[in-house]
Amino acid sequence: MQLYGSTTSPYVRRLRIWLAEDQYEFVKIDIMSKEGHKILKQKNPVLKVPMLFDGEQAIYDSRIIYRYINEKFGQREQLSWNDENNITMIDGANDSFVEVFLLRRSGIEGDDIMFINRQNKRIDLLLEQLNDKVAAGEFDQWQYPAISLYCLLDWITFRELYDISALDSLVAFHAKHAQRNDVKETFPQV
């Protein structure tokens, strides 16, 4: 199995952490470079990372990759509907952060821009709800939902996209897992 992706993508990183004890090859590509974009275009019509290749089988989305590997290795984890909803919330926040990040890199910023304003409101709402869910113990197990949340928080901290200091449960959750070996080994600068 080959997992293609960038070291900075929170979607790629969550799979790298989850797969830490499995046999797979991580193929690092810089999707912002000309060569990386060329590889992405050749291998994935969605033009996103991560992407997984297992023999002739190609899988293009982190949630589908998770499901594929989970089934391939005999249901290592069983997600509840609540877990699925939590991952959807994490992905929603992640997607909004990526959009805002890409706009900033393109020189487009401002609270007066409707699209950015809506993304920021969505981010605030989702992070507040995720903070409450962490406080309620919904992310106590270090499984795919918790790994996904950690990768989101670490990415927004790494990219300096959001100050989570007012969200006590998220701050504590992030600090609790920061020294894990699988987390340190996949830090974006490694």
N, C-alpha and C positions, 0 to 999 in steps of 0.2 A: 504494500500500500504506500502511496505517495500522497502527502498532504502539501499542497502548494499554498503559499501565502506570504504576507509580509510579517516581519517581527513586531510591527507596531499595531497591527489590526487586533482589536479586542475580540473579534469573531474568530480569528485564527488562533489567538492565544488561548481562548477557552478550550478549544479542541486539543491544543498541544498539552495543556495541563491535564485535561481529562484522559488523554492517551499516554501520559507519562510512563506508564509501566508496560505499554504495548510495543510491538515491533512495527515500526513504520518509518518511512523516510520523510523528513521535512525538507521540502524544496523551497528555499527562500527566494522570493522575487521582489524587486523594487517596482511596484506597480506605477509609480510616478515617473520612472525612467522610460526612455524610448524602447529599450530592449525588453524591460519588464512588461510594458503595455503590449508589445508585440507578442510575447509569450501568452499573456492573458487573452488576447484576441484570438490566437490560434487554438487555445485549449478550452475557452469558456465563453459562450455566446452572451452570458449575462454580464461579462466584463467586471466581475467582482471576485474577491477572495473571501473565504477559502474555497478551494476546490480539491476534491479527493479523487484519486485514480486507484482502483483496485482491479488489476488486470485490464479487461476491456470496459469495466464499469466506471463511468464518470458521475460524480455527484457534485452539485454546484452551490449548496447553501449550508451554513453551519448547522441549522436545526435538522436538515435532512441528512447531513453527514453524521451527526450524532445518532439519529434514528437508525441509519444504515449500520453503523459500527455496533451499536447496542444490540441490534438483531443478529448481526454476524457473529458476535461473541456470546450469544445466548442470554440476552436481556440482563446485562450487568446491573442496570437500574430500572426501576419501574416508576415512571412519573405519574403523579396524580393530575387531575384536571386543574387543581390549584397551582401545582408546579408549572404546568403548561401556561397558565395565565400569567404567572410570575415571570416566566421567560419572555412571554409576549410583551409585558411591561418593560422589561430590561431591554429587549430588542427595540421597542418603540423609543425609549430614551436614547439608546445607542444610535439609531437611525437619525433622530433629530440632531444629536451632537455632531454626527458625521456631516450632515447637511450644513450646519452652521460653520463647522470647521472648514469645509471646502469653500464656502462663500468667503470666509475670512482670508483664506489663502489666495482667493481670486480678487481680493481688495474690496469686497462688498460687505459693509457692516452698517449697523444702525438699528435702533429700536423703532424707528419710523417706517421701516420696511415690513410690510404686513407678513411676509413669509417668515422672516427672522423672528418677529414678535410672536407669531403662533408657535414656532418651534420652541422658543424660550418658555412660553406658558405651559406647553406640553411637558417640557423637561422639568420645570418646577413641580407640577402636579405629580408626575411619575416618581420623582425622587422623594417627595414627601410621603407618597404612599409606600414606596419601597422601604423608607426609613421606618414607617409604622410596622411593616411586615417583618423586618429584621427584629424590631423590639418585641414582636409577638412570637418570635422563635421560629418563623417559617424558613429561615436559612441556616439553621443550626448544623445541619449535616453537610459535610464537604462533598457534595455531589454536583451534578451539572448545573442546576439552578444557582447554587451558591458560587460556583466557579464563574459562571456567566456574570453574576453581579459583581464579583471581585474584579473581573477583567474590565467591566464598564467603569467602575470607580477608579481603578488604577490608571486606565487610559485617560479619563478626564482630568486626573491629577497630573499625569505625565505631560499632557498637552496644555495644561493650565486653562481649561475650558470652563471650570465651575468651582466655586468655593463651597465645599460640603461641610465646613466647620460648624454650621448651625444645625446640621442633621446628625445629632449625637450617636444614634444607633448605627448609621452608615460609617461614621468615623471610627467607632469602636470595632465594627465588623472588618473594615479595611485594615486597621492596625493589627487585629488578631491574626489575620492570615498573611500579612506581609513577609513574615520570616519563614514561611513554608519553603522547602527546597524546590518543589515544582513551580512555585511562584517566582522565586529568585532566578531559577534557571531559564525562565521564559521572559524575563524583564525585557522590554522593548530595545534597550541599548545593548543587550547581550548578543 
